Each structure stands twice: as C-alpha cells, then as structure tokens.
Amino acid sequence: MLINELSKKTGISVHTIRFYEKSGLIEGKQNEAIKSNNYFHYNEVTVDKLAFISDAKSVGFTIKEIGQIIDTWYNKKYTKKQKLKILDDKLTSLEQKMKEIKEMKKQLLQFKDDVVNDRC
C-alpha cells in the first residue's frame, strides 16, 4: 500500500509516518519494476510496527527509546526477561516524573495561596 493508504489504515498522518521513516523506525520499499516514480510501498508489518510505535509513545517511550528497541523487540530478539526489564525501567522513570510533577503542583499551590493571601 502507498503512504496515503497506510495513513488512512492506521490513523497516523502522512507527515508523522515520514518522520518515523526518517527516524529509521519503519521502512518502505520501492517497487523495482516501476521506474517512473519514487513511491514507497508498505506492508502489514509496517501497520503492526506503527501500532507498536503508537502504543510505546502513549506509555511514555521516546522516539529514541523506541528506535533502540523496535527491531530487537519486534523481531523477537529480546527474551521475556529483557522485555520486562525495559518495562520496569520505564515504570521507574515514570514514577520519578510523577514525583517531580507532584512537587511542581505543590509549589504552584503555594504560590497561588501566597497571591490569594496577599503575601507577594
């Protein structure tokens, strides 16, 4: 399928798909039999990879992190233990970020209280 079809099928914009391609997360193939255009074609594996990328992004993985794991994870080169380690590391990272956000919220609430009570 061409990139427009891939976009419609996955709900991911053409622009984002091209970004993922430039980042090395997915790869289209040119049809060797057709010399008149430079169109790239994508298969169902690409659809699956885009779903994986979307899922990974939605739980906090960065594009760089996804790039580091997608081929080994997707091609079943990681053991169950290795996959669990990656997920545990991400959970630890998210917990740290949540602590930081809670501290930011606490500070903002203090600033708001200072404004309400004319302390600033």
N, C-alpha and C positions, 0 to 999 in steps of 0.2 A: 504494500500500500504506500501511497505517497504521503508526504508530511501533513497535508490538509486532512486526509482521511484519518491519519494517526491522531491528529489533534481532536477531531470530532469523536473518535472512538474512546479517547482517554479523558477528554475534557481539559486537556493541558494545552495552553496556547502554543502556536507555531513558534513564537519568539522564545518561549521557555524551552521547548523541545530543541531548538537550535542552540540555546545556551548549554543545555545538558550535553549535546553532541560536541560542542566546542570544549566542554569540560572533560570529555572523554568518558562520560557515564553511559552513553549509548552510541550506537554506530549504525548508520545507514549504508546501504550498498548500492552502487550504481549498476545498472543493467548493462553488462558488457556488450550485448547485442545491439544496443541503441547508442549511436554515436552523435545524434543530433541535439542532445540536451545533457545537462548535468544533474538530472533529477536523481535523488536518492530514494531508495525503496526500503521499507521497514516491514518486519515480520511480527508474528505473535510474541516472539521472545522479547522484542522491544516493548510491546504493550505490557508484558509482565514486568520488565525492568522499570518502566515508567511508574507502574503501580507500586513497586518496591521503593523507588525513589520518593514518591509522594508520601508513602507510609513512614519512611525513615525521616523525612523532613518534618512530618506532623508530630513526631515524638521528640524532636529536638536535634537530630543529627544535622551537621553542617554539610554543605556540598563537598568540602574537602574530606570529611569523615566518610561520607557515602562513597566518594571516589576510592578511598582506601579499602573499603570492604566489599563493594558491589561484585566485582568479578570473583573474588575468592569465596564470598558468601553465596553468590548466585550460582556459581559452578560447583558448589558443594565441596570446596576445598577446606572449609573450616569444620572442625569437629563440633559436636554439640557443646562440649565444654568451652571451646573458644568462642562460640556464639554467645553463650551465657555470660562469659567474661566481658565481652563487648557491651552487652545489655546492662550488666551490673555496673560497669564503669559509667555508662550514660546515666543510669539511675542515681549514682553518687553525684555526678556532675549536676544533674537537675535538682537534687536535694540542696546542694550548695547554693545554686542560683535562687531557689525558693527562700532560703535563709536570708540571702542578700536582699531580695525583694521585700521580705517582711521587715527588715531593718530600715529600708528606704521608706516604707509605708509608715513605720513608727516615727521616723524623723519628720515626714510630711505632716502627720497628725499633730506633732508637737509644734511645728511651725504654724499650722492652722490655729491651734489653741492660743499661741502667742499673739496672733493677729486678732482673734476674737476678743481676747482679754487685754488688748492694747499694751502688750509687752514688747512691741517692736515698732 
